């Protein structure tokens, strides 16, 4: 676990900047646009994120993986690969831009049950080429493995976007927020092109009609997996929001966003920390026992990270809501218990199933993603159909869907590579469940008692769960990170 902790600490600065910028944006939206405003913004940003995956056909991630794995450094070849990939997405971008502009009223009706937001859809359609181009550049630069540049671009683009978005929200409200969010792509493109042309990796942009067929098929194969994974989740989230808006109203989509927004924020860090270390590590392994050992390390790391996080967020939920949003969002606290238990199982499912992509078990990976996203939509739809029109049930759905996802990841991993929890992890898993439920029950009965009990409960859990040498190692790494950045 020492290696994964070190890998996590190495990405802390850029992650911290992204999280701080996201916090300041959300706080601005919460204060100046309110719950309903955030409900509108979240549905539109969900659409933008879906288009970011779907329109470039998942190629940015495939491009990144192929360049990194094949260690391509020749500038002429890099230029040809990038421009070829860019040419592939040119026609889908033009097609979807035109379709979204022409049918903006119908799309607004579908998403919001009203054509009132037609102008926002048109703005998105105009920016769609920038969204796709930005995504392609990000994937290309990530594949170059120039970590310092990648981190620098993330930090610069996030800070510049924050400086633009706040005055736009203050001046133009929701329309300003949408333009500000979309402007982040233009900022990233500007700084990326400056670097690429400065280093003569790409000196001019042109449409390439002849493709390297072998490389093309490699990119498409990998891209399809990332497209399925990313686009399916965004599509299911979009459909959940549509059902919330249709049955409960935009206000309750804003309430839902305040909860799912917290989840997405810290899951970005968790996924990045796992993928930074475990993806390349598992890719190099051929022995099943080695892979199983690595997966058990992931599982332990996730439990040690998630249990304190879930307990603290839930026990101090009113404070968390006040700091991240505003008191207007207090009704969202009823969703926390199911949402964050769902997050616990979601993280465990990732920790167990992370081996599927590097070991090219793509059919299994896609099947599990399809089942997960089908469950997210179908379970909530059935609940609404039964007459239970309460926003609480969207988080109940989230918990059920990710419990099933966790079980299926465990079952398939056991069948394919004979994966099992170690005795230590089995004990930690059941202890963690007991501690989570106990802490949540105390906090549900009395918010004050929950806050008081949170730290002693966690201290006891740490004492029972972590060996003395592991605690010393964690302390050592934590202090080294503090010294590095102070």
C-alpha positions in Angstrom: 0.0 0.0 0.0 3.0 2.2 0.4 3.4 2.6 -3.4 -0.2 3.6 -4.0 -0.1 6.2 -1.2 3.0 7.7 -2.8 1.4 7.8 -6.2 -1.6 9.5 -4.6 0.5 12.2 -3.0 2.2 13.0 -6.3 -1.0 14.3 -7.9 -2.1 16.3 -4.9 -1.3 19.8 -6.1 -3.2 19.8 -9.4 -6.1 17.9 -7.8 -6.2 20.5 -5.0 -6.3 23.4 -7.5 -9.1 21.7 -9.5 -11.1 21.0 -6.4 -10.7 24.5 -5.1 -11.8 26.0 -8.4 -14.8 23.7 -8.6 -15.7 24.6 -5.0 -15.6 28.4 -5.8 -17.7 27.9 -9.0 -20.3 25.8 -7.2 -20.4 28.3 -4.3 -21.0 31.1 -6.8 -23.8 29.2 -8.5 -25.4 28.3 -5.2 -25.4 31.9 -3.9 -26.3 33.8 -7.1 -28.4 31.3 -9.0 -30.0 29.4 -6.1 -31.3 25.8 -6.0 -33.4 26.0 -9.2 -30.5 27.8 -11.1 -28.1 25.0 -10.1 -30.8 22.5 -11.3 -30.7 24.1 -14.7 -26.9 24.4 -14.9 -26.4 20.8 -13.8 -28.6 19.4 -16.6 -26.8 21.6 -19.2 -23.3 20.7 -17.9 -24.4 17.0 -17.9 -25.3 17.4 -21.6 -21.9 19.1 -22.3 -20.0 16.3 -20.6 -22.0 13.6 -22.5 -21.2 15.4 -25.8 -17.6 15.6 -24.7 -17.5 11.8 -24.6 -19.9 11.0 -27.5 -19.1 13.5 -30.2 -15.3 12.7 -30.4 -16.3 9.0 -30.3 -14.1 8.3 -27.2 -11.0 8.9 -29.4 -9.2 11.3 -27.1 -8.8 8.5 -24.5 -7.8 5.9 -27.1 -5.3 8.4 -28.6 -3.8 9.0 -25.2 -3.4 5.2 -24.4 -1.9 4.3 -27.8 0.7 7.1 -27.8 1.7 6.3 -24.2 1.9 2.5 -24.7 3.8 2.6 -28.0 6.2 5.3 -26.7 5.9 7.4 -29.8 8.3 10.4 -29.7 9.0 11.2 -33.4 7.4 14.7 -33.9 6.3 13.9 -37.5 4.6 10.7 -36.5 2.9 12.4 -33.5 1.7 15.1 -35.8 0.3 12.6 -38.3 -1.5 10.6 -35.5 -3.0 13.6 -34.0 -4.2 15.2 -37.2 -5.5 11.9 -38.5 -7.5 11.5 -35.2 -8.7 15.1 -35.5 -9.9 14.4 -39.1 -11.9 11.4 -37.8 -14.0 13.5 -35.5 -14.4 16.5 -37.9 -17.6 15.3 -39.5 -19.3 14.0 -36.3 -18.6 17.5 -34.8 -20.1 19.4 -37.7 -23.1 17.0 -37.9 -24.0 17.3 -34.2 -23.4 21.0 -34.1 -25.9 21.5 -36.9 -28.4 19.0 -35.4 -28.3 20.6 -32.0 -28.7 24.1 -33.4 -31.6 23.2 -35.7 -33.4 21.0 -33.1 -32.6 23.1 -30.0 -36.3 23.5 -29.1 -37.0 19.8 -29.2 -33.8 19.0 -27.1 -34.8 21.7 -24.6 -38.3 20.1 -24.4 -36.8 16.6 -23.9 -34.4 17.8 -21.1 -36.5 20.3 -19.3 -40.1 19.6 -20.3 -40.0 23.2 -21.8 -38.6 25.1 -24.8 -37.7 27.9 -22.4 -34.0 26.8 -22.5 -33.7 26.6 -26.3 -31.2 29.5 -26.4 -28.8 27.6 -24.0 -28.8 24.6 -26.3 -27.9 26.8 -29.3 -25.0 28.3 -27.3 -23.8 24.7 -26.6 -24.1 23.8 -30.3 -21.9 26.8 -31.3 -19.2 25.8 -28.8 -19.4 22.1 -29.7 -16.3 22.2 -32.0 -14.3 23.8 -29.2 -15.5 21.0 -26.8 -14.3 18.3 -29.1 -11.0 20.0 -30.1 -10.2 20.6 -26.4 -10.9 17.0 -25.6 -8.6 15.8 -28.4 -5.8 18.1 -27.3 -6.1 16.9 -23.7 -5.9 13.3 -24.7 -3.0 13.9 -27.0 -0.9 15.8 -24.4 -1.7 13.2 -21.8 -0.4 10.5 -24.1 2.9 12.4 -24.5 3.5 11.7 -20.7 4.9 15.2 -20.2 3.4 15.3 -16.7 4.6 18.8 -15.7 3.0 20.3 -18.9 -0.2 18.3 -18.3 -0.5 19.5 -14.7 0.5 23.1 -15.7 -2.3 23.2 -18.4 -4.9 21.9 -16.0 -3.9 24.5 -13.3 -3.7 27.4 -15.7 -7.0 26.7 -17.5 -8.9 26.1 -14.3 -7.7 29.4 -12.7 -8.3 31.4 -15.9 -11.8 29.9 -16.3 -12.6 30.7 -12.7 -11.6 34.4 -13.2 -13.9 34.5 -16.3 -16.9 32.6 -14.9 -17.5 34.5 -11.7 -18.1 38.0 -13.3 -20.1 36.3 -16.1 -22.5 34.8 -13.5 -22.8 38.1 -11.7 -23.6 40.0 -14.9 -25.7 37.5 -16.9 -26.9 34.8 -14.5 -27.5 31.3 -15.9 -26.5 32.3 -19.5 -23.2 33.8 -18.2 -22.6 30.5 -16.3 -23.1 28.4 -19.4 -20.8 30.7 -21.5 -18.2 30.6 -18.7 -18.3 26.8 -18.5 -17.9 26.5 -22.2 -15.1 29.1 -22.3 -12.9 26.7 -20.4 -12.4 24.7 -23.6 -11.3 27.8 -25.5 -8.8 28.6 -22.7 -7.4 25.1 -22.8 -7.1 25.1 -26.6 -5.2 28.4 -26.6 -2.5 27.3 -24.1 -2.2 23.8 -25.6 -1.7 25.1 -29.2 0.9 27.6 -27.8 2.9 24.8 -26.4 2.5 22.4 -29.3 3.5 25.0 -31.9 6.3 26.4 -29.7 7.9 22.9 -29.6 7.1 22.3 -33.3 5.2 19.1 -32.5 2.4 20.5 -34.6 3.1 23.5 -36.8 -0.2 23.6 -38.7 -3.6 22.0 -38.6 -5.0 20.3 -41.7 -7.5 17.6 -42.7 -5.7 14.3 -43.4 -7.5 11.8 -45.7 -5.1 8.9 -45.6 -5.0 7.0 -42.3 -2.6 4.4 -40.8 -5.2 1.6 -40.8 -3.5 -0.6 -38.2 -3.1 2.3 -35.8 -6.6 3.5 -36.6 -8.2 0.2 -35.5 -6.1 0.1 -32.3 -7.3 3.6 -31.4 -11.0 2.8 -32.2 -10.9 -0.5 -30.2 -9.6 1.2 -27.0 -11.8 4.3 -27.7 -14.9 2.3 -27.8 -14.4 1.0 -24.2 -13.9 4.6 -22.8 -16.8 5.8 -24.9 -19.1 3.1 -23.4 -17.8 3.7 -19.8 -17.9 7.5 -19.9 -20.9 8.2 -22.1 -23.1 5.5 -20.5 -22.8 7.0 -17.1 -23.4 10.6 -18.3 -26.4 9.4 -20.3 -27.9 7.6 -17.3 -27.3 10.7 -15.2 -29.0 12.8 -17.8 -32.0 10.5 -17.9 -32.2 10.5 -14.0 -32.2 14.3 -14.1 -34.9 14.3 -16.8 -37.1 12.0 -14.7 -36.5 14.2 -11.6 -37.4 17.4 -13.6 -40.5 15.8 -15.2 -41.9 14.3 -12.0 -40.6 16.6 -9.2 -39.4 19.8 -10.9 -36.1 21.6 -11.6 -35.7 22.7 -8.0 -35.2 19.0 -6.9 -32.7 18.5 -9.7 -30.7 21.3 -7.9 -31.1 19.4 -4.6 -29.8 16.2 -6.3 -26.9 18.1 -7.9 -25.7 19.3 -4.5 -25.3 15.6 -3.4 -24.0 14.0 -6.6 -21.7 17.0 -7.0 -19.9 16.1 -3.7 -19.6 12.5 -4.9 -18.2 13.4 -8.3 -15.6 15.9 -6.7 -13.9 13.4 -4.5 -14.3 10.4 -6.9 -12.2 12.3 -9.4 -9.4 12.2 -6.9 -10.0 8.5 -6.0 -10.1 7.4 -9.6 -7.0 9.4 -10.5 -5.1 7.9 -7.6 -6.1 4.4 -8.5 -5.5 4.7 -12.2 -2.2 6.6 -11.8 -0.7 3.6 -10.0 -2.8 0.5 -10.5 -3.4 0.7 -14.3 0.2 0.6 -15.4 1.2 -1.7 -12.5 -1.5 -4.3 -13.4 -0.7 -4.0 -17.2 2.8 -5.3 -16.5 1.6 -8.3 -14.5 1.1 -11.7 -16.0 0.8 -13.8 -12.8 -2.8 -14.2 -11.5 -1.6 -14.3 -7.8 0.2 -11.0 -8.4 -2.9 -9.4 -9.8 -5.0 -10.6 -6.9 -2.5 -9.3 -4.4 -2.6 -5.9 -6.2 -6.4 -5.9 -6.1 -6.5 -6.6 -2.4 -4.1 -3.7 -1.9 -6.5 -1.5 -3.8 -9.4 -2.8 -1.7 -7.7 -2.0 1.5 -6.6 1.4 0.3 -10.2 2.3 -0.7 -11.7 1.1 2.6 -9.2 3.1 4.6 -9.9 6.2 2.5 -13.7 5.9 2.1 -14.8 5.0 5.6 -13.4 8.2 7.3 -14.6 10.3 4.3 -18.1 9.0 4.4 -18.5 9.2 8.2 -17.1 12.7 8.4 -19.1 14.1 5.5 -22.3 12.5 6.8 -21.8 13.4 10.5 -21.0 17.1 9.6 -23.5 17.2 6.6 -25.2 20.5 7.5 -21.8 22.1 7.9 -20.6 20.6 4.6 -23.8 21.8 2.8 -23.4 25.3 4.2 -19.7 25.6 3.2 -20.0 24.1 -0.3 -23.4 25.5 -1.2 -25.8 27.4 1.1 -28.5 26.9 3.7 -31.1 26.7 0.8 -29.7 23.3 0.1 -30.4 21.8 3.5 -33.2 19.5 2.1 -30.5 17.5 0.4 -29.3 16.1 3.8 -31.9 13.3 3.6 -30.1 11.9 0.6 -26.7 11.7 2.2 -27.2 8.3 4.0 -28.0 6.4 0.8 -25.7 8.4 -1.5 -22.6 8.0 0.5 -23.2 4.3 1.3 -23.6 3.9 -2.5 -20.2 5.7 -2.9 -18.6 3.2 -0.6 -19.7 0.3 -2.8 -18.9 2.2 -6.0 -15.3 2.7 -4.8 -15.0 -1.0 -3.9 -16.4 -2.0 -7.3 -13.7 0.1 -9.0 -11.0 -1.3 -6.8 -11.9 -4.8 -7.7 -12.8 -4.3 -11.4 -9.9 -2.0 -12.3 -7.9 -5.0 -13.8 -10.5 -5.6 -16.6 -9.3 -2.8 -19.0 -5.5 -3.2 -18.7 -6.0 -7.0 -19.1 -8.3 -6.3 -22.1 -11.3 -8.1 -20.7 -13.3 -5.5 -22.6 -16.5 -7.5 -23.1 -16.9 -8.1 -19.4 -16.1 -4.5 -18.6 -18.7 -3.2 -21.1 -21.3 -5.7 -19.9 -20.9 -4.6 -16.3 -21.2 -0.9 -17.3 -24.3 -1.6 -19.3 -25.9 -3.4 -16.4 -24.9 -0.7 -13.9 -26.4 2.1 -16.0 -29.5 0.2 -16.9 -30.1 -0.4 -13.2 -29.6 3.3 -12.4 -32.4 4.3 -14.9 -34.7 1.3 -14.6 -34.9 1.1 -10.7 -35.7 4.8 -10.4 -38.2 4.6 -13.2 -40.0 1.7 -11.4 -40.0 3.6 -8.1 -41.6 6.6 -9.8 -44.1 4.4 -11.6 -45.2 3.0 -8.2 -46.1 6.5 -7.1 -43.2 7.2 -4.8 -42.5 10.8 -6.0 -39.7 11.6 -3.5 -36.2 12.9 -4.4 -34.9 10.5 -1.7 -35.4 7.6 -4.0 -32.8 8.7 -6.5 -30.1 8.1 -3.9 -31.8 4.8 -2.8 -31.5 3.8 -6.5 -27.8 4.9 -6.5 -27.1 2.7 -3.5 -28.9 -0.4 -4.9 -27.3 -0.1 -8.4 -23.8 0.2 -6.9 -24.3 -2.7 -4.5 -25.2 -4.8 -7.5 -22.2 -3.4 -9.4 -19.9 -4.3 -6.5 -21.2 -7.9 -6.2 -21.0 -8.4 -10.0 -17.4 -7.1 -10.1 -16.5 -9.5 -7.3 -18.3 -12.5 -8.9 -16.7 -12.0 -12.3 -13.2 -11.4 -10.8 -13.6 -14.5 -8.7 -14.6 -16.5 -11.8 -12.0 -15.2 -14.2 -8.9 -14.8 -11.9 -10.0 -16.6 -8.7 -10.0 -13.3 -6.8 -10.9 -13.4 -3.1 -10.6 -10.9 -0.3 -7.7 -11.7 2.0 -8.7 -12.7 5.6 -7.5 -9.3 6.7 -9.7 -7.5 4.1 -12.8 -9.6 4.9 -12.5 -8.6 8.5 -11.9 -4.9 7.5 -14.9 -5.0 5.1 -17.4 -6.3 7.7 -16.0 -4.0 10.4 -16.3 -1.0 8.0 -19.9 -1.8 7.3 -20.7 -2.0 11.0 -18.9 1.2 11.7 -20.5 3.1 8.8 -24.1 2.0 9.7 -23.5 2.7 13.5 -22.1 6.2 12.9 -25.0 7.0 10.5 -27.6 5.7 12.9 -26.2 7.8 15.7 -26.2 10.9 13.5 -29.7 10.2 12.2 -31.0 10.1 15.8 -29.1 13.2 16.9 -27.0 15.4 14.7 -25.0 16.8 17.7 -24.4 13.3 19.0 -23.2 12.2 15.5 -20.7 15.0 15.4 -19.4 14.2 18.9 -19.2 10.4 18.2 -17.6 10.6 14.7 -14.0 11.0 15.8 -14.0 8.5 18.7 -15.7 5.9 16.4 -13.1 6.5 13.7 -10.2 6.3 16.2 -11.5 2.9 17.4 -12.0 1.7 13.8 -8.4 2.8 12.9 -7.0 1.1 16.0 -8.8 -2.2 15.0 -8.0 -1.9 11.3 -4.5 -0.7 10.8 -1.3 -2.3 11.9 1.2 -0.1 13.8 3.8 -0.2 11.0 1.1 0.8 8.4 0.1 3.8 10.6 3.7 4.9 10.8 4.1 4.6 7.1 1.0 6.7 6.4 2.2 9.3 8.9 5.6 9.4 7.2 4.1 9.9 3.7 1.7 12.6 5.0 4.5 14.5 6.6 6.7 14.3 3.5 3.8 15.8 1.4 3.4 18.6 3.9 7.1 19.4 3.8 7.2 19.3 0.0 4.5 22.0 -0.4 5.3 24.3 2.6 
